[in-house]
Amino acid sequence: MIARENYCRVKEHLQYLEEVLQVKPASAERYWFYLRLLLLWLDDQPLSTAETIRPTFPVFLSQLTGKNGTEPIALEGQKTILECARRFFRWAKQEYSKELNRISPSWIETLRVAPTVAVHPREHLFVTEEEILKLMQVKVPPGDLALERDRAAAGLLFLSGARAAAFTTLPIQAVRIHDQCIDQFPSLGVRTKNLKTATTYLLPIPEILKRIQEWDERVRNELPQSSPWYAIIRNSWGDHQLAPDNPGTNRAKALDKRLRVLYQQAGLPYHSAHKFRHGHAVYALLRAKTPADFKAISINLMHSGTRVTDEMYAFLSAGEIRERILRLSLATAPSTLEMDALIRQSIHDGIHREIEALAQLLAG
């Protein structure tokens, strides 16, 4: 049974984050989800005894299962939850120093992924090029606007890499197929993460662009420019009609439900809308040849830096790793003198330019 005092402390902390640190409500809600796991671990024990509770919170967390109910919570998820727990305890120790005098700063820093717990690598799931092309080949019965829309939506999700919340709130005027870009502008009503604003560009895959253009022409001819590109469809006794209505708050969830229908029609295992973003990133990263390419991909994903892109999306399957390692022997290595000159030059020109030069030399 969760101790009421612990619950109140967590709620007070979340209120502090929102009112003092100006954390956005959506982020505070996510932190509450994470900190509920901390409350479950504490059970009916007071915060002051946290250092003595066994198993420790990191071990407890590693033994929980994720969404599928069989595998443990992903490593990145565990890191995020433990980061929230550390921040909470630092705040609590400062606000209630007498009550928590037995909680040491050094113990708070131990709230990290348990080093003794084996983390088994898992194959990352993402929509592949082959898969998206099969989705584009799904036959749409005459008059089935919903399926036609969903097929085009799958294509634009993959080519743009947009998050589901942003995608479902894109107005028609924000989608510029001929320029191969979309305007992810909160000023246009697009729900971007952290209210970021950017024009992002589409992957140049003709077979997918064709399907997107077909739907784009339809909505432009029948709806106002301010209507959502992923249009709402009214179904009256099997008669589908486009509606200019604005999307609701659960539109992203509705998108995932409709993608299930599309996958069933294609005879493929279902992937959520976010896996299209992963697929976009993997497709682009596998074709990047220079650090400049990598930087462009990161910016196009609206990441704050390339480190985020690398940690979240720069992964390869076992087969791809094998293929690339075996190809290394076929590459022509730069001479020792060339390599030495580049390294020496980095002292004056900076490490980033040296890395780019080295990458170009190795790739050339």
Phi, psi and omega per residue, in radians:
M1 nan 2.249 -3.090
I2 -1.264 2.276 3.124
A3 -1.190 2.276 -3.094
R4 -1.056 -0.659 -3.114
E5 -1.101 -0.691 3.103
N6 -1.111 -0.743 3.111
Y7 -1.029 -0.787 -3.131
C8 -1.129 -0.660 3.130
R9 -1.121 -0.754 3.135
V10 -1.109 -0.776 3.120
K11 -1.097 -0.669 3.095
E12 -1.126 -0.687 3.110
H13 -1.102 -0.773 3.133
L14 -1.125 -0.657 3.088
Q15 -1.116 -0.677 3.088
Y16 -1.098 -0.745 3.136
L17 -1.065 -0.731 -3.112
E18 -1.282 -0.806 -3.007
E19 -1.450 -0.618 -3.075
V20 -1.712 -0.860 -3.106
L21 -1.545 -0.022 3.068
Q22 1.031 0.641 3.046
V23 -1.234 2.397 -3.106
K24 -1.173 2.562 -3.125
P25 -0.929 -0.683 -3.139
A26 -1.107 -0.670 3.113
S27 -1.213 -0.700 3.126
A28 -1.086 -0.658 3.111
E29 -1.132 -0.666 3.103
R30 -1.172 -0.712 3.115
Y31 -1.117 -0.624 3.105
W32 -1.095 -0.694 3.094
F33 -1.054 -0.744 3.140
Y34 -1.168 -0.773 -3.052
L35 -1.275 -0.328 3.049
R36 -1.098 -0.563 3.084
L37 -1.163 -0.612 3.072
L38 -1.125 -0.726 3.113
L39 -1.107 -0.668 3.104
L40 -1.116 -0.672 3.129
W41 -1.176 -0.746 3.141
L42 -1.149 -0.563 -3.123
D43 0.987 -2.147 -3.126
D44 -1.735 0.198 -3.140
Q45 -1.485 2.449 3.115
P46 -1.207 2.749 -3.137
L47 -0.977 -0.599 -3.057
S48 -1.116 -0.310 -3.127
T49 -1.742 0.106 -3.030
A50 -0.969 -0.606 -3.079
E51 -1.165 -0.368 -3.072
T52 -1.751 -0.126 -3.063
I53 -1.274 2.378 3.083
R54 -2.248 2.440 -0.025
P55 -1.179 2.797 3.107
T56 -1.123 2.853 -3.101
F57 -1.061 -0.765 3.107
P58 -1.026 -0.698 3.129
V59 -1.205 -0.758 3.088
F60 -0.975 -0.773 -3.113
L61 -1.141 -0.701 -3.113
S62 -1.171 -0.332 -3.110
Q63 -1.612 -0.141 3.095
L64 -1.372 2.759 3.111
T65 -1.818 2.691 -3.127
G66 -1.435 -2.726 -3.047
K67 -1.069 -0.617 -3.070
N68 -1.388 -0.134 3.054
G69 1.377 0.020 -3.120
T70 -2.117 -0.738 -3.109
E71 -1.641 2.702 3.131
P72 -1.157 2.854 3.066
I73 -1.021 2.394 -3.117
A74 -0.952 2.607 -3.085
L75 -0.996 -0.763 3.133
E76 -1.111 -0.625 3.097
G77 -1.145 -0.732 3.094
Q78 -1.073 -0.719 3.138
K79 -1.082 -0.732 -3.122
T80 -1.149 -0.765 -3.137
I81 -1.106 -0.734 -3.129
L82 -1.217 -0.568 3.058
E83 -1.099 -0.735 3.092
C84 -1.117 -0.683 3.133
A85 -1.135 -0.729 3.109
R86 -1.078 -0.768 -3.139
R87 -1.102 -0.688 3.130
F88 -1.118 -0.812 -3.094
F89 -1.182 -0.613 3.078
R90 -1.086 -0.765 3.120
W91 -1.135 -0.806 -3.096
A92 -1.101 -0.689 -3.140
K93 -1.159 -0.591 3.121
Q94 -1.300 -0.695 -3.100
E95 -1.373 -0.564 -3.094
Y96 -2.222 1.052 -3.011
S97 -1.092 -0.704 -3.133
K98 -1.190 -0.770 -3.116
E99 -1.132 -0.620 -3.070
L100 -1.906 0.545 -3.101
N101 -1.167 -0.328 3.130
R102 -1.466 -0.186 3.095
I103 -1.526 1.994 -3.079
S104 -1.568 2.584 3.075
P105 -0.989 -0.618 -3.125
S106 -1.158 -0.600 3.101
W107 -1.190 -0.693 3.131
I108 -0.994 -0.671 -3.127
E109 -1.255 -0.205 3.087
T110 -1.418 -0.095 3.122
L111 -1.342 1.264 3.124
R112 -2.384 2.952 -3.110
V113 -0.936 2.239 -3.079
A114 -1.045 2.103 -3.101
P115 -1.207 -0.357 -3.092
T116 -1.548 -0.110 -3.111
V117 -1.597 2.170 -3.138
A118 -1.239 2.270 3.084
V119 -1.905 1.913 -3.083
H120 -1.429 2.247 3.126
P121 -1.134 2.454 3.126
R122 -2.112 2.590 3.067
E123 -1.183 2.204 3.097
H124 -1.283 2.415 -3.123
L125 -1.712 2.291 3.078
F126 -2.753 2.771 3.130
V127 -1.335 2.209 -3.118
T128 -1.592 2.905 3.087
E129 -1.071 -0.744 3.130
E130 -1.056 -0.735 -3.122
E131 -1.149 -0.782 -3.112
I132 -1.152 -0.610 3.110
L133 -1.171 -0.592 3.067
K134 -1.190 -0.666 3.102
L135 -1.111 -0.619 3.137
M136 -1.200 -0.335 -3.112
Q137 -1.597 -0.009 3.110
V138 -1.071 2.252 -3.126
K139 -1.410 2.304 -3.124
V140 -1.807 2.115 3.098
P141 -1.079 2.589 3.124
P142 -0.949 2.282 3.099
G143 1.517 -0.132 -3.135
D144 -1.487 1.401 -3.102
L145 -1.136 -0.562 -3.106
A146 -1.092 -0.812 -3.131
L147 -1.213 -0.647 3.090
E148 -1.080 -0.754 3.103
R149 -1.101 -0.783 -3.083
D150 -1.149 -0.621 3.091
R151 -1.121 -0.777 3.106
A152 -1.153 -0.642 3.140
A153 -1.091 -0.749 3.111
A154 -1.032 -0.718 3.132
G155 -1.124 -0.793 -3.112
L156 -1.238 -0.572 3.057
L157 -1.045 -0.766 -3.108
F158 -1.231 -0.807 -3.081
L159 -1.215 -0.551 -3.066
S160 -1.624 -0.546 -3.058
G161 1.241 0.281 -3.114
A162 -1.225 2.582 3.026
R163 -1.208 2.693 -3.059
A164 -1.030 -0.750 -3.109
A165 -1.099 -0.672 3.117
A166 -1.261 -0.756 -3.088
F167 -1.057 -0.813 -3.069
T168 -1.247 -0.205 3.124
T169 -1.922 0.150 3.081
L170 -1.190 2.122 3.018
P171 -1.323 2.812 -3.126
I172 -0.972 -0.689 -3.095
Q173 -1.150 -0.306 -3.130
A174 -1.520 -0.160 -3.121
V175 -1.798 1.966 -3.090
R176 -2.051 1.461 -3.051
I177 -1.087 -0.721 -3.095
H178 -1.130 -0.489 3.071
D179 -1.622 -0.031 -3.121
Q180 0.940 0.886 3.123
C181 -2.682 2.889 3.017
I182 -2.316 2.538 3.127
D183 -1.706 1.799 3.128
Q184 -1.558 1.352 -3.048
F185 -1.944 2.042 3.028
P186 -0.984 -0.497 3.115
S187 -1.119 -0.344 3.089
L188 -1.694 0.074 3.138
G189 1.660 0.115 -3.132
V190 -1.368 2.227 -3.100
R191 -1.556 1.473 3.129
T192 -1.551 2.786 3.104
K193 -1.202 2.272 -3.139
N194 1.002 0.439 3.085
L195 1.025 0.531 3.109
K196 -1.229 2.606 3.130
T197 -2.117 2.267 3.124
A198 -2.890 2.607 2.910
T199 -1.649 2.107 -3.106
T200 -2.015 2.724 -2.946
Y201 -1.964 2.667 -3.057
L202 -1.630 2.548 3.035
L203 -1.133 2.436 -3.080
P204 -1.518 1.350 3.111
I205 -2.035 1.787 -2.996
P206 -0.946 -0.739 -3.079
E207 -1.064 -0.592 -3.136
I208 -1.417 -0.700 3.129
L209 -1.027 -0.598 -3.132
K210 -1.063 -0.809 3.136
R211 -1.127 -0.693 -3.130
I212 -1.137 -0.733 -3.124
Q213 -1.096 -0.651 3.133
E214 -1.049 -0.810 3.129
W215 -1.230 -0.666 -3.127
D216 -1.040 -0.741 3.129
E217 -1.131 -0.664 -3.125
R218 -1.129 -0.891 -3.073
V219 -1.180 -0.570 3.119
R220 -1.190 -0.568 -3.133
N221 -1.370 -0.423 -3.004
E222 -1.987 -0.245 -3.051
L223 -2.248 2.740 3.040
P224 -1.139 2.737 -3.117
Q225 -1.082 -0.433 -3.112
S226 -1.464 -0.155 3.137
S227 -1.265 2.687 -3.139
P228 -1.152 2.404 3.097
W229 -1.117 -0.703 2.997
Y230 -1.453 1.379 -2.899
A231 -1.198 2.638 3.002
I232 -1.375 2.390 -3.079
I233 -2.091 2.186 3.079
R234 -1.557 2.318 -3.115
N235 -2.026 1.881 3.131
S236 -2.034 1.802 -3.140
W237 0.928 0.767 3.088
G238 1.481 -0.082 3.130
D239 -1.639 1.971 -3.102
H240 -1.568 2.357 3.088
Q241 -2.406 2.410 3.084
L242 -1.256 2.437 3.132
A243 -2.100 2.475 -3.132
P244 -1.439 0.167 -3.067
D245 -1.060 2.612 3.070
N246 -1.363 2.616 -3.119
P247 -1.224 2.581 3.084
G248 -1.464 3.126 -3.084
T249 -1.217 -0.379 -3.117
N250 -1.799 0.401 -3.080
R251 -1.094 -0.618 3.141
A252 -1.120 -0.647 3.100
K253 -1.190 -0.658 3.100
A254 -1.099 -0.635 3.095
L255 -1.048 -0.794 3.137
D256 -1.078 -0.676 3.109
K257 -1.105 -0.721 -3.135
R258 -1.228 -0.562 3.091
L259 -1.129 -0.545 3.076
R260 -1.063 -0.725 3.122
V261 -1.097 -0.772 3.133
L262 -1.078 -0.749 3.133
Y263 -1.121 -0.675 3.103
Q264 -1.084 -0.719 3.123
Q265 -1.116 -0.573 -3.121
A266 -1.498 -0.201 -3.109
G267 1.219 0.601 -3.105
L268 -2.083 2.693 3.048
P269 -1.127 2.436 -3.051
Y270 -1.211 2.468 2.969
H271 -2.271 2.409 -3.118
S272 -1.239 2.947 -3.130
A273 -1.025 -0.605 -3.093
H274 -1.203 -0.446 3.123
K275 -1.225 -0.343 3.032
F276 -1.215 -0.648 3.074
R277 -1.108 -0.739 3.070
H278 -1.076 -0.755 -3.139
G279 -1.095 -0.719 3.081
H280 -0.999 -0.844 -3.086
A281 -1.123 -0.779 -3.120
V282 -1.131 -0.772 3.125
Y283 -0.983 -0.794 -3.107
A284 -1.235 -0.772 -3.073
L285 -1.145 -0.589 3.126
L286 -1.201 -0.285 -3.137
R287 -1.862 -0.004 3.104
A288 -1.273 2.373 -3.101
K289 -2.019 -0.337 -3.111
T290 -2.362 2.839 3.037
P291 -0.993 -0.549 3.111
A292 -1.122 -0.676 3.069
D293 -1.070 -0.792 -3.116
F294 -1.075 -0.743 3.131
K295 -1.096 -0.735 3.140
A296 -1.095 -0.713 3.125
I297 -1.117 -0.747 3.129
S298 -1.067 -0.790 3.125
I299 -1.126 -0.692 -3.119
N300 -1.162 -0.465 3.066
L301 -1.455 -0.017 3.140
M302 1.093 0.641 3.059
H303 -1.486 2.682 3.134
S304 -1.290 -0.308 3.126
G305 -2.998 2.905 -3.107
T306 -1.177 -0.403 3.134
R307 -1.088 -0.694 3.110
V308 -1.082 -0.788 3.135
T309 -1.053 -0.784 -3.094
D310 -1.105 -0.784 -3.082
E311 -1.224 -0.597 -3.032
M312 -1.568 -0.596 -2.933
Y313 -2.232 -0.273 -3.041
A314 -1.456 1.236 3.093
F315 -2.233 2.725 -3.134
L316 -2.210 2.630 3.058
S317 -1.294 2.888 -3.133
A318 -1.026 -0.689 -3.138
G319 -1.131 -0.710 -3.141
E320 -1.185 -0.668 3.108
I321 -1.064 -0.814 -3.138
R322 -1.045 -0.820 -3.086
E323 -1.071 -0.752 -3.094
R324 -1.252 -0.657 3.118
I325 -1.141 -0.753 -3.139
L326 -1.151 -0.460 3.133
R327 -1.345 -0.281 -3.067
L328 -1.048 -0.601 -3.106
S329 -1.196 -0.315 -3.124
L330 -1.518 -0.247 -3.095
A331 -1.344 2.587 3.080
T332 -1.551 2.017 -3.091
A333 -1.371 2.550 3.076
P334 -1.186 2.678 -3.131
S335 -1.193 2.805 3.127
T336 -1.064 -0.704 -3.138
L337 -1.113 -0.727 3.126
E338 -1.115 -0.757 -3.133
M339 -1.135 -0.755 -3.132
D340 -1.092 -0.712 3.135
A341 -1.115 -0.702 3.137
L342 -1.152 -0.730 3.134
I343 -1.108 -0.751 3.122
R344 -1.124 -0.674 -3.137
Q345 -1.117 -0.474 -3.096
S346 -1.110 -0.431 3.123
I347 -1.042 -0.598 -3.085
H348 -1.692 -0.621 -3.008
D349 -1.667 -0.196 3.135
G350 1.697 2.593 -3.015
I351 -1.155 -0.573 -3.076
H352 -1.170 -0.730 3.135
R353 -1.193 -0.587 3.117
E354 -1.147 -0.743 3.137
I355 -1.066 -0.732 -3.136
E356 -1.134 -0.735 3.128
A357 -1.123 -0.731 3.120
L358 -1.106 -0.729 -3.122
A359 -1.126 -0.705 3.127
Q360 -1.157 -0.669 3.136
L361 -1.165 -0.760 3.141
L362 -1.178 -0.629 -3.121
A363 -1.311 -0.468 -3.063
G364 -1.332 nan nan
